Amino acid sequence: MNEKILQISIPTFNRPTQLEYNLASIYDAVLHIESEERNKIGVTIYNNSTAGYSSYNDLFEKYSLKFQKIKMDNFKHVFTGFDIGGPINCTVSILKSDGKYTWFLPDDDLAALDSIKTILEVIKVHNPCMIHGGVEQKTFLNYKEVRAPQNYIPNKIYKIYQNISDKENAILDTELIQAQEHVYKTSAYKNFILNDDYINCVDDMMPGLFSLICIKNNSPLVMLSKSIGLFRDGDPSSGWRHSWAYMALNQWPDMVNNYIKAGLINIENKNKAVNVYVKLLNELSRRPDILLGLNMKSYLSPFKTFKNFGLVYIRAVILSPLNIFKKLIGKYK
């Protein structure tokens, strides 16, 4: 059997319907590479579900046959049978990869039609420590859109970074949480579990953690112009959607010191790292219930947010009535 160049790791939790859309998009993307290349691709589902085993099993059997028919045999399903927690399941889905590279693609996102072809070409030419997509043009789909666009302009390299400090600055200029845009060199992060300082950095921003670990490798960081993983926005049942403000404005800034201690962020970049998601405050100015910690689903603490962002937070609160008015005018204009 050919060496597995790329494993697509899919963490999932109690949503087989969304997972099927995900697998269908991968199937479409595999069809865009030559048949002799297809066994270099593997897909593994890391199923953290607490229910619906029969639905998942039927789905796995269906796609096992579909992938085999197009000469791709590396398809696996790991089922925990109980909830081990989202961050742990996501971390396991990366650590257990047996591919040379690992693409982290959450269950309700989609693979762009040219994604696998692009990833394999970049790996072959550049042997990168990491690939990050969507720098110039990030694709967001409505949650009702369940298939990747079939008409596309081929992706291209935006920039290649060699120096570690340049790689760190480039990563901190992106939205680290955009997990579906990340392809990691597996060997670059395999020492994660042996480093206590790295373990102390585990939180819901796990994709950012593995990015910062990978860029310490001597291989280049390759940034792509367009998205490889397509984010489907607006899941009405997503707990992650409700907790995003807390993760970005409370949890991430609180963890920056742990990242510095672990040697993953230079002390000179502390302020830059803390402020990666500061723009979110302007968006939340239209949602004072979240901004002031009144929305119990969001978990956002106004005290921590003020501690982390000071006058920027106060400004967002003061401008809240004006921004709500502007939003209403825009909606009914």
LUMBATOR-656777 format. One record per residue (C-alpha): residue in one letter; chain; x, y, z. Coordinates in Angstrom, 1 decimal. Layout:
LUMBATOR-656777
+--------+--------+--------+--------+--------+
: residu : chaine :   east :  north :     up :
+--------+--------+--------+--------+--------+
:      A :      A :      X :      Y :      Z :
...
+--------+--------+--------+--------+--------+
//
This chain:
LUMBATOR-656777
+--------+--------+--------+--------+--------+
: residu : chaine :   east :  north :     up :
+--------+--------+--------+--------+--------+
:      M :      A :    0.0 :    0.0 :    0.0 :
:      N :      A :    1.2 :    3.5 :   -0.8 :
:      E :      A :    2.4 :    5.7 :    2.0 :
:      K :      A :   -0.5 :    7.8 :    3.4 :
:      I :      A :    0.6 :   11.4 :    2.6 :
:      L :      A :   -2.6 :   13.0 :    4.0 :
:      Q :      A :   -5.0 :   12.0 :    6.7 :
:      I :      A :   -8.2 :   14.0 :    6.9 :
:      S :      A :   -9.2 :   13.9 :   10.6 :
:      I :      A :  -12.9 :   14.6 :   11.2 :
:      P :      A :  -14.1 :   15.1 :   14.9 :
:      T :      A :  -17.8 :   14.6 :   15.2 :
:      F :      A :  -20.5 :   14.8 :   17.8 :
:      N :      A :  -24.2 :   13.7 :   17.5 :
:      R :      A :  -24.8 :   15.0 :   14.0 :
:      P :      A :  -24.6 :   12.2 :   11.3 :
:      T :      A :  -26.5 :   14.3 :    8.7 :
:      Q :      A :  -23.9 :   17.0 :    8.8 :
:      L :      A :  -21.1 :   14.4 :    8.7 :
:      E :      A :  -22.6 :   13.0 :    5.5 :
:      Y :      A :  -22.4 :   16.4 :    3.8 :
:      N :      A :  -18.7 :   16.6 :    4.9 :
:      L :      A :  -17.9 :   13.1 :    3.5 :
:      A :      A :  -19.7 :   13.9 :    0.3 :
:      S :      A :  -17.5 :   17.0 :   -0.2 :
:      I :      A :  -14.4 :   14.9 :    0.5 :
:      Y :      A :  -15.5 :   12.3 :   -2.1 :
:      D :      A :  -16.0 :   15.1 :   -4.7 :
:      A :      A :  -12.6 :   16.5 :   -3.9 :
:      V :      A :  -10.9 :   13.1 :   -4.2 :
:      L :      A :  -12.4 :   12.7 :   -7.7 :
:      H :      A :  -10.2 :   15.8 :   -8.7 :
:      I :      A :   -7.0 :   13.9 :   -8.2 :
:      E :      A :   -5.5 :   11.1 :  -10.4 :
:      S :      A :   -6.6 :    7.6 :   -9.4 :
:      E :      A :   -3.1 :    6.5 :   -8.6 :
:      E :      A :   -2.9 :    9.3 :   -6.0 :
:      R :      A :   -6.0 :    8.3 :   -4.1 :
:      N :      A :   -4.5 :    5.7 :   -1.8 :
:      K :      A :   -2.2 :    8.4 :   -0.5 :
:      I :      A :   -5.3 :    9.9 :    1.1 :
:      G :      A :   -6.9 :    8.7 :    4.3 :
:      V :      A :  -10.1 :    9.7 :    6.1 :
:      T :      A :  -10.7 :    9.0 :    9.8 :
:      I :      A :  -13.8 :    9.9 :   11.7 :
:      Y :      A :  -13.3 :   10.5 :   15.5 :
:      N :      A :  -16.8 :   10.0 :   16.8 :
:      N :      A :  -17.4 :   11.5 :   20.2 :
:      S :      A :  -21.2 :   10.8 :   20.0 :
:      T :      A :  -23.4 :    9.5 :   22.8 :
:      A :      A :  -26.2 :    8.2 :   20.5 :
:      G :      A :  -27.0 :    7.2 :   17.0 :
:      Y :      A :  -24.5 :    4.4 :   16.5 :
:      S :      A :  -26.6 :    2.6 :   13.9 :
:      S :      A :  -26.9 :    5.9 :   11.8 :
:      Y :      A :  -23.2 :    6.4 :   11.9 :
:      N :      A :  -22.5 :    2.7 :   11.1 :
:      D :      A :  -24.8 :    2.9 :    8.1 :
:      L :      A :  -23.0 :    6.0 :    6.9 :
:      F :      A :  -19.6 :    4.5 :    7.4 :
:      E :      A :  -20.5 :    1.4 :    5.4 :
:      K :      A :  -22.0 :    3.6 :    2.6 :
:      Y :      A :  -18.8 :    5.6 :    2.3 :
:      S :      A :  -16.5 :    2.7 :    2.7 :
:      L :      A :  -18.0 :    1.3 :   -0.6 :
:      K :      A :  -18.0 :    4.7 :   -2.3 :
:      F :      A :  -14.3 :    5.3 :   -1.5 :
:      Q :      A :  -13.3 :    1.8 :   -2.4 :
:      K :      A :  -14.9 :    2.2 :   -5.8 :
:      I :      A :  -12.7 :    5.2 :   -6.5 :
:      K :      A :   -9.6 :    3.3 :   -5.3 :
:      M :      A :   -9.3 :    5.0 :   -1.8 :
:      D :      A :   -9.2 :    2.3 :    0.9 :
:      N :      A :   -8.0 :    4.3 :    3.9 :
:      F :      A :  -11.3 :    5.1 :    5.6 :
:      K :      A :  -11.8 :    4.5 :    9.3 :
:      H :      A :  -14.3 :    5.2 :   12.0 :
:      V :      A :  -13.3 :    5.5 :   15.7 :
:      F :      A :  -16.3 :    5.5 :   18.0 :
:      T :      A :  -15.9 :    6.4 :   21.7 :
:      G :      A :  -19.5 :    5.6 :   22.7 :
:      F :      A :  -19.5 :    8.4 :   25.2 :
:      D :      A :  -18.7 :   12.1 :   25.5 :
:      I :      A :  -15.0 :   12.6 :   26.1 :
:      G :      A :  -15.4 :   16.4 :   25.5 :
:      G :      A :  -14.9 :   18.4 :   22.4 :
:      P :      A :  -11.3 :   19.7 :   22.9 :
:      I :      A :  -10.1 :   16.2 :   23.9 :
:      N :      A :  -11.8 :   14.6 :   20.9 :
:      C :      A :  -10.3 :   17.2 :   18.6 :
:      T :      A :   -6.8 :   16.7 :   20.1 :
:      V :      A :   -7.1 :   12.9 :   19.8 :
:      S :      A :   -8.1 :   13.3 :   16.1 :
:      I :      A :   -4.8 :   15.0 :   15.5 :
:      L :      A :   -2.5 :   13.0 :   17.7 :
:      K :      A :   -3.8 :    9.7 :   16.4 :
:      S :      A :   -3.2 :   10.6 :   12.7 :
:      D :      A :   -1.0 :    8.1 :   10.8 :
:      G :      A :   -0.6 :   10.3 :    7.8 :
:      K :      A :    2.5 :   12.3 :    6.9 :
:      Y :      A :    0.2 :   15.3 :    7.1 :
:      T :      A :   -3.0 :   15.9 :    8.9 :
:      W :      A :   -5.9 :   18.0 :    7.7 :
:      F :      A :   -8.3 :   18.9 :   10.6 :
:      L :      A :  -11.8 :   19.2 :    9.1 :
:      P :      A :  -14.7 :   19.4 :   11.6 :
:      D :      A :  -17.8 :   17.5 :   10.8 :
:      D :      A :  -20.0 :   20.3 :    9.6 :
:      D :      A :  -17.5 :   22.0 :    7.3 :
:      L :      A :  -16.9 :   21.1 :    3.7 :
:      A :      A :  -13.8 :   20.4 :    1.6 :
:      A :      A :  -13.4 :   22.8 :   -1.3 :
:      L :      A :  -13.5 :   21.0 :   -4.7 :
:      D :      A :   -9.8 :   21.6 :   -5.4 :
:      S :      A :   -8.6 :   21.3 :   -1.8 :
:      I :      A :   -7.0 :   17.8 :   -1.8 :
:      K :      A :   -5.3 :   18.5 :   -5.2 :
:      T :      A :   -3.9 :   21.8 :   -3.9 :
:      I :      A :   -2.7 :   20.3 :   -0.6 :
:      L :      A :   -0.9 :   17.4 :   -2.3 :
:      E :      A :    0.8 :   19.7 :   -4.8 :
:      V :      A :    2.0 :   22.0 :   -2.0 :
:      I :      A :    3.3 :   19.0 :    0.1 :
:      K :      A :    5.2 :   17.6 :   -2.9 :
:      V :      A :    6.9 :   20.9 :   -3.8 :
:      H :      A :    7.5 :   22.5 :   -0.4 :
:      N :      A :    7.4 :   19.9 :    2.3 :
:      P :      A :    5.8 :   22.5 :    4.6 :
:      C :      A :    5.5 :   22.4 :    8.4 :
:      M :      A :    2.0 :   23.7 :    7.9 :
:      I :      A :   -0.5 :   24.8 :    5.3 :
:      H :      A :   -3.0 :   27.6 :    6.1 :
:      G :      A :   -5.8 :   28.4 :    3.6 :
:      G :      A :   -8.1 :   31.4 :    3.0 :
:      V :      A :   -5.6 :   34.3 :    3.6 :
:      E :      A :   -7.0 :   36.5 :    0.8 :
:      Q :      A :  -10.4 :   35.0 :    0.2 :
:      K :      A :  -12.1 :   33.0 :    2.9 :
:      T :      A :  -15.2 :   31.1 :    1.9 :
:      F :      A :  -18.1 :   31.2 :    4.3 :
:      L :      A :  -21.3 :   29.2 :    3.4 :
:      N :      A :  -24.7 :   29.5 :    4.9 :
:      Y :      A :  -25.6 :   26.5 :    7.0 :
:      K :      A :  -28.3 :   25.5 :    4.5 :
:      E :      A :  -25.6 :   25.1 :    1.8 :
:      V :      A :  -24.6 :   21.5 :    2.0 :
:      R :      A :  -22.4 :   21.2 :   -1.1 :
:      A :      A :  -19.1 :   22.9 :   -2.0 :
:      P :      A :  -19.3 :   25.3 :   -5.0 :
:      Q :      A :  -18.8 :   23.3 :   -8.2 :
:      N :      A :  -17.4 :   26.3 :  -10.1 :
:      Y :      A :  -14.1 :   27.5 :   -8.7 :
:      I :      A :  -10.9 :   29.4 :   -9.6 :
:      P :      A :   -7.9 :   27.2 :   -8.7 :
:      N :      A :   -6.1 :   28.0 :   -5.4 :
:      K :      A :   -2.7 :   29.5 :   -5.4 :
:      I :      A :    0.1 :   30.2 :   -2.9 :
:      Y :      A :   -0.2 :   33.6 :   -1.2 :
:      K :      A :    3.1 :   33.6 :    0.6 :
:      I :      A :    5.8 :   31.2 :    2.0 :
:      Y :      A :    7.5 :   31.9 :    5.3 :
:      Q :      A :   10.8 :   30.4 :    6.3 :
:      N :      A :   12.0 :   32.2 :    9.4 :
:      I :      A :   10.4 :   31.1 :   12.7 :
:      S :      A :    9.6 :   34.7 :   13.8 :
:      D :      A :    8.1 :   35.5 :   10.4 :
:      K :      A :    6.0 :   32.3 :   10.7 :
:      E :      A :    4.8 :   33.3 :   14.2 :
:      N :      A :    3.8 :   36.8 :   13.1 :
:      A :      A :    2.0 :   35.4 :   10.1 :
:      I :      A :    0.0 :   32.9 :   12.2 :
:      L :      A :   -0.9 :   35.6 :   14.7 :
:      D :      A :   -2.2 :   37.7 :   11.8 :
:      T :      A :   -4.8 :   35.0 :   11.0 :
:      E :      A :   -7.8 :   33.7 :   12.8 :
:      L :      A :   -6.2 :   30.8 :   14.6 :
:      I :      A :   -9.6 :   29.1 :   15.3 :
:      Q :      A :  -10.3 :   28.5 :   11.6 :
:      A :      A :   -9.5 :   24.8 :   12.0 :
:      Q :      A :  -10.8 :   23.7 :    8.6 :
:      E :      A :   -8.0 :   25.8 :    7.0 :
:      H :      A :   -5.2 :   24.0 :    8.8 :
:      V :      A :   -3.0 :   21.2 :    7.4 :
:      Y :      A :   -0.3 :   20.1 :    9.9 :
:      K :      A :    3.0 :   18.2 :    9.3 :
:      T :      A :    2.3 :   15.3 :   11.7 :
:      S :      A :    5.9 :   14.8 :   12.8 :
:      A :      A :    6.2 :   18.5 :   13.7 :
:      Y :      A :    3.7 :   18.1 :   16.6 :
:      K :      A :    4.2 :   14.5 :   17.7 :
:      N :      A :    6.2 :   15.7 :   20.8 :
:      F :      A :    3.1 :   17.5 :   22.1 :
:      I :      A :    2.2 :   14.8 :   24.5 :
:      L :      A :    5.7 :   14.6 :   26.0 :
:      N :      A :    5.8 :   18.3 :   26.9 :
:      D :      A :    4.0 :   19.4 :   30.1 :
:      D :      A :    4.1 :   23.0 :   29.1 :
:      Y :      A :    2.3 :   22.2 :   25.8 :
:      I :      A :   -0.3 :   20.2 :   27.7 :
:      N :      A :   -1.0 :   23.2 :   29.9 :
:      C :      A :   -1.9 :   25.1 :   26.8 :
:      V :      A :   -4.9 :   22.9 :   25.9 :
:      D :      A :   -8.2 :   24.7 :   25.7 :
:      D :      A :  -10.9 :   25.3 :   23.1 :
:      M :      A :   -8.4 :   27.1 :   20.9 :
:      M :      A :   -6.7 :   23.8 :   20.2 :
:      P :      A :   -6.2 :   24.5 :   16.4 :
:      G :      A :   -4.1 :   27.6 :   17.3 :
:      L :      A :   -2.0 :   25.5 :   19.7 :
:      F :      A :   -1.1 :   22.9 :   17.1 :
:      S :      A :   -0.3 :   25.7 :   14.6 :
:      L :      A :    2.1 :   27.4 :   17.0 :
:      I :      A :    3.8 :   24.0 :   17.7 :
:      C :      A :    4.1 :   23.2 :   14.0 :
:      I :      A :    5.7 :   26.4 :   13.0 :
:      K :      A :    8.7 :   25.7 :   15.3 :
:      N :      A :    9.7 :   23.1 :   12.8 :
:      N :      A :   12.3 :   24.2 :   10.3 :
:      S :      A :   10.1 :   23.5 :    7.2 :
:      P :      A :    8.3 :   26.5 :    5.6 :
:      L :      A :    4.8 :   27.7 :    6.5 :
:      V :      A :    2.7 :   27.9 :    3.3 :
:      M :      A :   -0.2 :   30.3 :    3.2 :
:      L :      A :   -2.8 :   29.8 :    0.4 :
:      S :      A :   -4.9 :   32.5 :   -1.1 :
:      K :      A :   -8.3 :   30.8 :   -1.0 :
:      S :      A :  -10.0 :   28.5 :    1.4 :
:      I :      A :   -9.4 :   24.7 :    1.4 :
:      G :      A :  -12.0 :   24.0 :    4.1 :
:      L :      A :  -15.3 :   25.8 :    3.8 :
:      F :      A :  -16.9 :   27.1 :    7.0 :
:      R :      A :  -20.7 :   26.6 :    7.2 :
:      D :      A :  -22.0 :   29.4 :    9.4 :
:      G :      A :  -25.2 :   29.6 :   11.4 :
:      D :      A :  -25.7 :   26.2 :   13.0 :
:      P :      A :  -28.8 :   26.9 :   15.2 :
:      S :      A :  -28.0 :   24.1 :   17.6 :
:      S :      A :  -24.2 :   24.8 :   18.0 :
:      G :      A :  -23.0 :   25.3 :   21.6 :
:      W :      A :  -19.7 :   26.4 :   20.1 :
:      R :      A :  -21.5 :   29.3 :   18.3 :
:      H :      A :  -22.8 :   30.6 :   21.7 :
:      S :      A :  -19.4 :   30.2 :   23.5 :
:      W :      A :  -17.3 :   31.7 :   20.8 :
:      A :      A :  -17.1 :   35.2 :   22.4 :
:      Y :      A :  -16.0 :   33.6 :   25.7 :
:      M :      A :  -13.3 :   31.5 :   23.9 :
:      A :      A :  -11.9 :   34.4 :   21.9 :
:      L :      A :  -12.2 :   37.3 :   24.5 :
:      N :      A :  -11.7 :   35.5 :   27.8 :
:      Q :      A :  -10.2 :   32.1 :   27.4 :
:      W :      A :   -7.6 :   32.8 :   24.7 :
:      P :      A :   -6.1 :   36.0 :   26.3 :
:      D :      A :   -6.0 :   34.2 :   29.6 :
:      M :      A :   -3.9 :   31.4 :   28.0 :
:      V :      A :   -1.4 :   33.6 :   26.3 :
:      N :      A :    1.0 :   33.5 :   29.3 :
:      N :      A :    1.0 :   29.7 :   29.1 :
:      Y :      A :    1.9 :   29.9 :   25.4 :
:      I :      A :    4.8 :   32.2 :   26.2 :
:      K :      A :    6.0 :   29.9 :   29.1 :
:      A :      A :    5.9 :   27.0 :   26.6 :
:      G :      A :    8.1 :   28.9 :   24.2 :
:      L :      A :    5.3 :   28.9 :   21.6 :
:      I :      A :    4.9 :   32.7 :   21.5 :
:      N :      A :    7.7 :   35.2 :   21.9 :
:      I :      A :    7.3 :   37.7 :   24.8 :
:      E :      A :    7.6 :   40.5 :   22.3 :
:      N :      A :    4.3 :   39.3 :   20.7 :
:      K :      A :    2.3 :   39.1 :   23.9 :
:      N :      A :    0.1 :   42.2 :   23.1 :
:      K :      A :   -0.4 :   41.0 :   19.5 :
:      A :      A :   -1.4 :   37.6 :   20.7 :
:      V :      A :   -3.9 :   38.9 :   23.3 :
:      N :      A :   -5.5 :   41.1 :   20.7 :
:      V :      A :   -5.9 :   38.5 :   17.9 :
:      Y :      A :   -9.7 :   38.6 :   18.3 :
:      V :      A :  -10.2 :   42.2 :   19.5 :
:      K :      A :  -12.2 :   43.0 :   16.4 :
:      L :      A :  -14.9 :   40.8 :   17.8 :
:      L :      A :  -15.7 :   43.5 :   20.4 :
:      N :      A :  -16.9 :   45.8 :   17.6 :
:      E :      A :  -19.2 :   43.0 :   16.3 :
:      L :      A :  -20.6 :   42.4 :   19.8 :
:      S :      A :  -21.3 :   46.0 :   20.2 :
:      R :      A :  -24.6 :   45.1 :   18.5 :
:      R :      A :  -25.2 :   42.4 :   21.1 :
:      P :      A :  -25.1 :   44.2 :   24.5 :
:      D :      A :  -26.7 :   41.0 :   26.1 :
:      I :      A :  -23.5 :   39.2 :   25.3 :
:      L :      A :  -21.1 :   42.1 :   25.8 :
:      L :      A :  -22.4 :   42.8 :   29.3 :
:      G :      A :  -22.5 :   39.1 :   30.3 :
:      L :      A :  -26.3 :   39.0 :   30.5 :
:      N :      A :  -26.6 :   36.1 :   28.0 :
:      M :      A :  -26.1 :   32.9 :   30.0 :
:      K :      A :  -25.4 :   30.9 :   26.9 :
:      S :      A :  -22.3 :   32.9 :   26.0 :
:      Y :      A :  -20.4 :   32.6 :   29.3 :
:      L :      A :  -18.6 :   35.9 :   28.6 :
:      S :      A :  -17.4 :   37.7 :   31.7 :
:      P :      A :  -17.5 :   41.5 :   31.5 :
:      F :      A :  -14.9 :   41.7 :   34.2 :
:      K :      A :  -12.4 :   39.5 :   32.4 :
:      T :      A :  -13.2 :   41.2 :   29.1 :
:      F :      A :  -12.4 :   44.6 :   30.6 :
:      K :      A :   -9.3 :   43.2 :   32.2 :
:      N :      A :   -8.1 :   42.0 :   28.8 :
:      F :      A :   -9.1 :   44.9 :   26.6 :
:      G :      A :   -9.7 :   47.9 :   28.9 :
:      L :      A :  -10.9 :   51.0 :   27.1 :
:      V :      A :  -11.6 :   49.1 :   23.8 :
:      Y :      A :  -14.2 :   47.1 :   25.7 :
:      I :      A :  -15.7 :   50.3 :   27.3 :
:      R :      A :  -15.9 :   51.9 :   23.9 :
:      A :      A :  -17.8 :   48.9 :   22.5 :
:      V :      A :  -20.3 :   49.2 :   25.3 :
:      I :      A :  -20.8 :   52.9 :   24.9 :
:      L :      A :  -21.3 :   52.6 :   21.1 :
:      S :      A :  -23.7 :   49.7 :   21.5 :
:      P :      A :  -27.0 :   51.8 :   21.1 :
:      L :      A :  -25.6 :   53.5 :   18.0 :
:      N :      A :  -24.5 :   50.2 :   16.4 :
:      I :      A :  -27.9 :   48.5 :   17.2 :
:      F :      A :  -29.6 :   51.5 :   15.5 :
:      K :      A :  -27.3 :   51.2 :   12.4 :
:      K :      A :  -28.1 :   47.4 :   12.2 :
:      L :      A :  -31.8 :   48.1 :   12.3 :
:      I :      A :  -31.6 :   50.8 :    9.6 :
:      G :      A :  -29.5 :   48.4 :    7.4 :
:      K :      A :  -32.0 :   45.6 :    7.9 :
:      Y :      A :  -35.1 :   47.6 :    6.9 :
:      K :      A :  -33.5 :   49.9 :    4.4 :
+--------+--------+--------+--------+--------+
//
